[in-house]
């Protein structure tokens, strides 16, 4: 019942639900206490509403946002509490007392101060919002970007300002109880004085040298840096904050490019969710700013997603444009007709080329280049289940998608059946459940199924923990957890978490990465991953969400995988391990394999998941696995040859396309020069009168 209430109220925990109930119930209690009247009861109810409101704000509760939408926002709640306090004074027959008029004057003055406070806060934020935000771009030597105001002034500023009424409210309540106006006026004085000081403290940050340079100067500094750096290959990306993984997967490849790389983002939310990188990054929210940016040295632009804002870069004719995508799968998105706008489409292997040919969406075969998948280098080849360890099966379903197709995800129709059979398998296996981060975003049924699957895995883990057949090595796990704490603490230091990192302007100014620290962080993340898997028993079922551990880390500790039609399957094939794919739409094994290349070496599951025994048999007896050779052939077909490496293929493709761009640009320059020379020759050969007319003279020479 409580869990149902939590979902209905859209809160994150039972504590949040309790705080929401107390806050909502607190205001009727305030009115009742004012009407009775009772000062102690009013004080108690006011304290409850203050504390509950503050707690929900600190938790970022969805309920707080919803209250604002129905005209019960933060300011209104404070105003109602203050009006009820005035009502309490009237009911206490204090309407002729100075404290009554003092309270009214205080609250009017207090709200009068909130207007300049809000205006100053908004003005500071607007002026400190850069037209472009950068990382690893040296702007500090070109323009002066002042420090941000202290965090205590701007962070949750509206809430802080409103809570300054607390001194007045307490003072007035005490005055009403003890019948002494002096205490009330002391509280009123504190509230008005501190609120005035708060407003005055903001004023210096909208004047003089505390203001960042205007957009024109910032953009000129960026162009100056671009002219010095001379980028050659751009990774361009636009999307929602949840799609940051699509660009993050290319960061390592961009760092290893043989040409000068640059990353261009279009949304600040993506920049805030971008993984650490040594590659220069420019976030340009404004399309006009991007189109005016000096990208004259760029020859190749790489696109990881098909989105509308790509047009702002695609319009540049001096650049060759390439769709590289963010995964390789048989989904319809992998053969999007939008791909026709690019000069080339790069696929992992022959399968990608064939998909476009079969789809017949207008992408020419000559424009397709097979480059492998550079991101798959961390995936380890399977060597069989290690001695003394039970097999691990990864269940990594994709999400439900936007179109409602039942074949998109196995979570709704098959997920519970898959997990039940795996946790009940005999001989036992370990289950890792790693759902797609978008699961439940569109379909309520998918969200509900995900929660049931999570509960199944956790229940099975709890049962296994008390099973006498499974004995944990507590000493080793304690040591691994201590390592995790040490590594996390150091990573927090390296990333600067927990401190005052300023705002966007400061992040842009100070965004030059320390390469040594970056390399140390990469090494520590590898150590963290190793310690994470050792921090709990190798037989413990686990639900894995969030960015860490990464999907490929889950691949490496697993011996088999169950998934759906997505790039996850194509990537897992790089490991050579057995895998199963769910035919959630139940079109039939033959039709399913005919329509989906990546499942041709897979165990095909129906929604009952009754075929899971075939997958587990291949894990337990690799020598008798009938699909082993099929997986080897499919791996090369989907992902290309192992030699040369995918990174080498990728760099070669970039270099070849850059040559094409340069050839095109030189040809265009030659044609322009020839046209200009021809025009000048025609002008030189013209009769004197024509030359004068062509020159635009108005002395009527040569005219009739």
Secondary structure, DSSP 8 states (H G I E B T S, - for coil): -HHHHHHHHT-SSHHHHHHHHHHHHHHHHHHHHHHHT-HHHHHHHHHHHHHHHHHHHHTT-HHHHHHHHTT--HHHHHHHHHHHHHHHHHHTT-TTSHHHHHHHHHHHHHHHHHHHHHHHHHHHHHHHS-SSEEES---TTTS-------HHHHTTHHHHHHHTTHHHHHHHHHHHHHT-HHHHHHHHHHHHHHHHHHHHHHHGGGSGGGS---HHHHHHHHHHHHHHH---EEEEE---GGGHHHHHTTHHHHHT-SS-EEEEES-HHHHHT----SS-EEE---HHHHHTS--TT--EEEESS--GGGHHHHT-TTSEEEE--S---SSGGGG-GGGGGSSEEEESSHHHHHHHHHHTSS--GGGEEE---GGGGG--------TT---EEEEE-----SS--TTS-STTTTHHHHHHHHHT-SS--EEEE---TTTTSS-HHHHHHHHHHHHHHHHHHHHHHT-TT----HHHHHHHHHHHHHHHHHHHHHHTTTS----HHHHHHT----HHHHHHHHHHHHHHHHHHHHSS-TT--EE--SSSS-HHHHHHH-SEEEE-SSHHHHHHGGGT-EEEEE-TT---HHHHHHH-GGGTTSEEE-TT-TTHHHHHHHHH-GGG-TTHHHHHHHHHHHH--SSS-HHHHHHHHHHHHHHHHHHHHHHHHHHHHHHHHHHHHHHHHS-HHHHHHHHT--S-TT--
